[in-house]
Amino acid sequence: MTQLKHQSPMPQPTKVPVSKYQASLLGGAIGDALGAPIEFMGIEEIRSKFGPAGVKDYVEFSDGRGVFTDDTQMTLFTAEALLRAYHRESQRGIGGALPTIAHRSYLRWLSTQEHPFSDKIQKKDGWLIRQPGLYQRRAPGTTCLAALRSGKAGSITEPINNSKGCGTIMRMAPVGLMKPGENKSAFKMGCELSAITHGHPAGYLSGGFLASMISDLAVGSSLVESIQHARNILKTWNDHDETLQAVDGALDLFKKTENNKQITAETIETLGSGWVAEEALAMSIYASLVHENDFEKGLLLAVNHTGDCDSTGSITGNILGLINGLENIPERWIINLSDRELVLQIAEDLHVQVKGNLYDSDDDEWSYKYPLG
């Protein structure tokens, strides 16, 4: 591990307000919950059951609640890993442990899927695993489950499999939020954390691409700028052709349809179905470009299609939430989302990054939530 000098960190570019961080993670959770009940339906079935426009609100439960899935669960555990690693680095002056810490966080997520909740969890496990609302098995990705059950952590140089499922990208928004204005670092970190469970280059490079985009958006860059910056970084990486082709497909489709007022599910489906990472990335980029300043329309375009609706909804929600802010997310979607306070708190913590004076003093509450071990 890398020994760091005990000094204050370099000043970062100005982050957007904490409410936009909250809107990014909450937007992702809302898109996840909107898409969850229609994930395995074809578009014709969706239209037949919910009308020509598809779903417009949460439809899974009779009381109108929205409940997020493994996409948001793993996003929260990614955030936990980042916060624990940064806390460790700031207090001990030691970096380089993030992949190991992230693997352990993902193993804690695995325990929420395969073991009943227990109030006997040790304090060193932090606060996230103590949240009862996370102990729901909501169609978790088979690749994530299999990779984590193996007990081994994959890496870019030693891949654990050849999967490029969208389980890589749907959990990467916190990386960009933790690295505001540091797109190259965010891209690399997103790839490293994606590769823990998915070994195909198109899988981890898509995760890095989203992390880079979010990093730029987190300091107020435009959507087009964030895409172009990530695209330029992508081209410096080996084996980038599949991911670049998918991104360019989204950009070309946007140019062709920019003035088309009749964009439908069939339009976005020309980019794929979202089950693999580069398709989920392309579809989310397209939906975000089409409705950059309209969170509701963009999210509904992202979820109403044949394919992995909750993942494209989650990624698009992360992007458009960060751009548009909490005040532009429909209130009905916020108040009816289960465990929204947990999502909001994690987002606030990502904005804070660490409490206490670096290398000097610590904060007891923060140490409880994000212990060093």
N, C-alpha and C positions, 0 to 999 in steps of 0.2 A: 504493500500500500504506500501511497505517496505521503511523505511528511511535508506539511505546509508550515511556512513561517507564521509566527504569531503576530499578525497584523490585521488591521481593519480591512475588509474587502474593498475592492475597487468600486467606485460609485457606479450604479446602474442607470440606464436610461429611465426616464420617468414612467412609472407604470400607470395604466389606466386606473380609475377608482375601484375600490374593493367591490362595489356593486356590480361592476362588469365581470369581475372574476366569478362572483356568485351567479350572474346570469349565464356565464359560459357552462358551468357545471350543472346548474339547474336546467338550462336549456337542453343539455344532453340527456338528463334524466327524464325530462318531459317527452322528448322525441323517442326515447327508449320505451316509455310507458304507452305512448300513443301507438307505436308500431308493434308492440308485443303481441296483442291478440290477433293480428292479421299476418303475422310473419310467415305462416305456412299456407296462406291462401293465394290463389291467383287473382289477378286484377278483376276479372269478370265476376268472381265470387264476392270480392270485396264490394264491387258496385251493386251487385244484386242484393247484398245484405244491408248495406249502409247508404245506398243512393249513388247517383252518378259521380259525385265528387269524392266518394269514399268516406273514410272516417274523418270527423271534424273535432271530436272530443274523445275522452276516455270511454271505451265501450266494453271493457273486459268484465267489470263488476256492476251489479245492478244499482249500487249506491253511488255510482259515478266516480269512484276512486281511480286514480292512476297509480300503478305499481311498477317500479322499474325492475330490470332484469340483471343478468350477470354483466351486461355491458357497463352499467353504472356501478354495480358492486365492485368490479375489478378496477374501474376508474378511481374509486375511493381508496382502494388498497394500493394503487399506484401512488396516489397522493400521499398516503401514509408513509410509504417507503421513501419518497423524496424528502419529506419532512424529517423523518428519523435520520436519514443520511446527512442532511444539512445540519441538523442539531448536533450530531456526532462530530462532524467536521468543525463546527464553530466552537464546540466546547473542548475538544481534544486536539484540534489542529491536525487531524488525520483525515485524508480523503481517499477515494478509490474503492470504497466498500459498497457503493450503491447497488451493483448487480447482485451481490450476496444479500444485502438487506431487502432488495425488491423480491428476490426469490422467496425469502422467508415471509414477506408480506403476502405474496401470492399463495403460499402454503397455508397461511392463516385464512385467506379467502376459501381455500379448498376445504378447510375444517368446517366452515360455515355451511358448506354444501353437503357434507357427509357425516357430520356428527351433531347430535342435539345440543342446544345451548346449555351451558353450565355456568353457574355463578362462581365457580371455583377456579376460574382462569387466573393465572398468576399476574401480579401487577406488572411484571416486565413485558407482558404482551401488549400493553398499551390499552387505549380506550376503544379503538374502532371495533375490535373483535368482541367487545362487550355489548354492542348495539343489537338488541333483539331483532330489529327490523331487517338485518342483513341475513338472518338465518332462514332464508327462503330459497328453495331450489327453483330457479326460474329459467329452465331450458339452457343450462350452461353449455358452452362450446365443448364438443368432445375432444378436440385437440388440446385445449387448455387443461381439461381434466386429465387426459392421458399423460401429457408432459409433466404435470405436477405430481401425479401419482407415482411416476418413475423415481422421484426423489432427486433427479438430476436437473441441473440448470443448463439449458442450452446457451450457446454464445454464437457470435458471428463467425468466429474461426472454428468452433466445434459445434455445429448445428445438431440439435436434438432430433430433428425430423426434417422432412422436406415440405412442410405445410406452409401455405400462404393464406390461410383462412383469416377472416376479418377480425378474429380475436386479438390480433396484434394491434390494429389501429384504433379500435373502439375504446381503448383504455388509455390513450396517450395524451389527451388534452392537458392533464396536470403537468406534464413535462414542460410544455411551452409556457404555462403559467408560472412555473418555478424558475424559468430561465428567460425572463422578459428582455427582449432586445438582443438576445444571444442566439440567433437562429442556427448558426453552425454547431454550437455546443448542444442546443436542443435537438437538432437533427441526429447527431451522433448518439446522444443519450436515448432518444426515442428508438433508434435502431437496436441499441444494446438491450433495452428492457423488452422490446418486442421479441428479440431472438431468444429470450429465456424459454419461451414456449413454442416459437415458430421459426423454423430454420431456412425457409425459402427466401431468397433475396427480395422478391416482390412483396413478401409479407412484412419483413422488418423495415424495408425502405419506405413502404407506405406509412408505417408507424412513425418513422423519422420525418417524413414529409409533413404529416399533420402537426407534429410537435414543433417543427420549424414555423409553419404558418401561424400557429397559436402564439409562439414567441413574438413574432412581429406584430400581430394584432394586439398583443398585450401592452404594447407601447404606442398604440394608435396608428400603426401603418394601415394603409388601405388593403382591402381584400386582394385586389389585383397585384399590388406590390408584394404582399405576403406569398402569393402563389408563385410569382416570378422569382423571388428570392429562393424559395424552396426548390423550384425547378432548377435553378442554377447550381445549387448545392447538390441536388440529386445527380446531376450529370458528372460530378467529380467522383462518384462512387462506382465501384465495379458492379457489373450485372444489373444495371439500372434500366435496361431497354423496356422491359414489360411495364414497369411503373411509369416511365416517361411516356410511353405510348398511351397508357390509360389517361394520364393527366392531359396530354395534348388532345386526346379524343374529347374530353370534357370541354376544353377551351375552344376547339373547332366547332363543337355542337352549339356552344353558347353564341359564337359569332353568327352561325347560320340561323339561329332562332331568336336572336336578341330582340327583334321587333315583332315577333310572333305572339299574339295574345291568346293563342289556343294551344299552349303547351300542356301535354297530357302525360299520363303514366307511360303510354307507348313511346313518348319522346325520351324520357329518362331511361327507359328500359333498353334503348339502343346502346347504352353504355354498359349494360350487364344486369345482374340481379343482386349484386352486393355480397354474395357469399364469400368471395375471396377479397383480399385486402385492397388490391389496386382498383377493383370495380367499386367497392364501397367508397374509396377515396374519390374516384372520378364522379360518381353519382352525387356525392355530398358537395364537391366543388361546384358541380353544375347547378344544383338546387340553390346553393348559396349565391352564386353569381346572378341567377335569374331573379331572385328576390332578396337582394343584398340588404335592402332597407325595410323589409317586411318579414319579421320573424315568423308570424303565423303562416303566411302563404308559403314561405320557403320550407318550413317544417312539414306542412301538409303535402307539398310536392315530394319531399324526401321520403315520406312514409307510405304513401299510397301508390304502390307498385307491386309487381310480382317479385318476391325475393326476400332478402334479409332486411325487412322494414324497420325493425328496432335498431339495427346497427347503423343504417344510413340516417335514420332519424336522430340517433344519439350523436353522431359525428357532425351532422348539419346543425343540430342544436348547440353543440359546443362552439361552432364557428359563428353562427348568427346571434347567439346569446352574447358573445363577447363584443360583437359589432354594435348591437342594438341596445343592450342594457336591460336591466330588470323592468324598467318602466314601460318597455315595449313588448313584454311577454304578456299574453292574455292572463288576466287575474284568475279566471276560472281554472286555468291549467295549473297555476301555482298553488292555489288554496286546496285543490282536490288531489294533489300529489302526496302520496304517503311518504313519510320520512324526509320531507323537504328540508326540515331544520338541520338534519344531519348533513345533507348536501351543502346547504348554505354555510355551515360551520367549517367544513373542510375547505371550501373555497376561500373563506375569510382567513383561515390559517395559511393557505398557500400565498395569500397576499402579504401576510405578516412575515412568513418564512421562518423566523426564529424569535423567541422572546429571551430577554436577558442580554447583558453586554457580552459581545463576542470575546471568547477566550478569558473571561473574567468571572462573571457571575451567571447564575442560571435562574430559571423560573420554575418553581415547584409544579405548577399546573402543567406547564409545557413538558416537563420531564416525565410527568405521569402519562400524558397523552402520547408523547413521542420519545420514549426512552432511548438511551444511547445504545443499548445492547442489540 
